[in-house]
């Protein structure tokens, strides 16, 4: 990956601050009062753009699902310029047979894409349980580098650009040895391994750094200007997860390739939902506090809005999404339809009580509305329209909980995800 000079790194940090300041300067309205919610009408996933109703799972799969997927690609997450098989070379850079105190085997793998770029690389940290022959695997990106998900000394420190705002151990947008393990509380590796699951994670900034100029160092730098405008950073991050799936399915005999579980928090939660929408190989999909542009209904005026997203983070979504900054009612889709694209696969959506910016009720209602498509498959989704009390998970093929606390992914969340996965996969 191309390295930034210190001066450029500082400039990009300042640019990020200017973008955030610009959003504040524009004084985009924010609402947290349900009584001030304007009336809204959600698009029906079971009605085609031409008005024709969808009445069967066959019709959904043949015409409904492709139509919804296309609308999201063209208007929200962007059109993937690499939709077909991608040539990948892989290098296993290290193996630790006694990771996590002897409970797991860890591997560090570098993926490269020689037909796309000679320099780009995606670095995977994989933990495999020793007591399982065919392990289901949680596939997820991380915010701060693989080395921050664990204190294990052999995990390589990322050399790529990192957001210095995430932790004081980062210097000039570079990770340091002092940042080892800073995100470990978000990754209860030993608990996950003990339940018989593997974990594969990669730094989300490997293929596009998370700032407005990040595309210049990443995957979108190889595209034409038109292709770049039509895609997005979230599209790149979703693409990264699919390349992780490629490697795991093709190269890791201990992984059950039919049991890949996509999970993501916050903006990575948005990318996770889009990855699973584009890639049906993810057999279970988990959204943690993904909020606006993720699981929360866009037409609800609570907390973050489409305008906030596109003003503060102009690189996250495709250029067309900006057309709806002040016209969200004109969006041809809403997020319950993104969740519906997971059907009939098990889907879990989670919120936090203090995460009002992400609109927890909107996330819950997105899951409620997605059930229409699950019913085509004779599956019960949440099975309720009543939002549960905190720390009280509900649901069947679609699960949901709202945890007490702030915007985060914690041990409690992981415990619910493993409980949910236990209902839908058999560990051998």
Secondary structure by P-SEA (a helix, b strand, c coil): cccccaaaaaaaaaaaaaaaaaaaaaccccccccccccbbbbbbccccccccccccaaaaaccaaaaaaaaaaaccccccccccbbbbbbbccccccccccccbbbbbbbbbbccccccbbbbbbbbbbccccbbbbbbbcccccccccccccccccccccccccccccccccccccccccccccccaaaaaaaabbbbbbcccccccccccccccccccccccaaaaaaccaaaaaaaaaaaaaaaaacccccccccbbbbbbcaaaaaaaaaaaaacccccbbbbccccccccccccccccccaaaaaaaccccccccccccccccccccccaaaaaacccccbbbbbbbcccccccaaaaaaaaaaaaaaaaaaccccccccccccccccccccbbbbbbcccccccaaaaaaaaaaaaaccccc
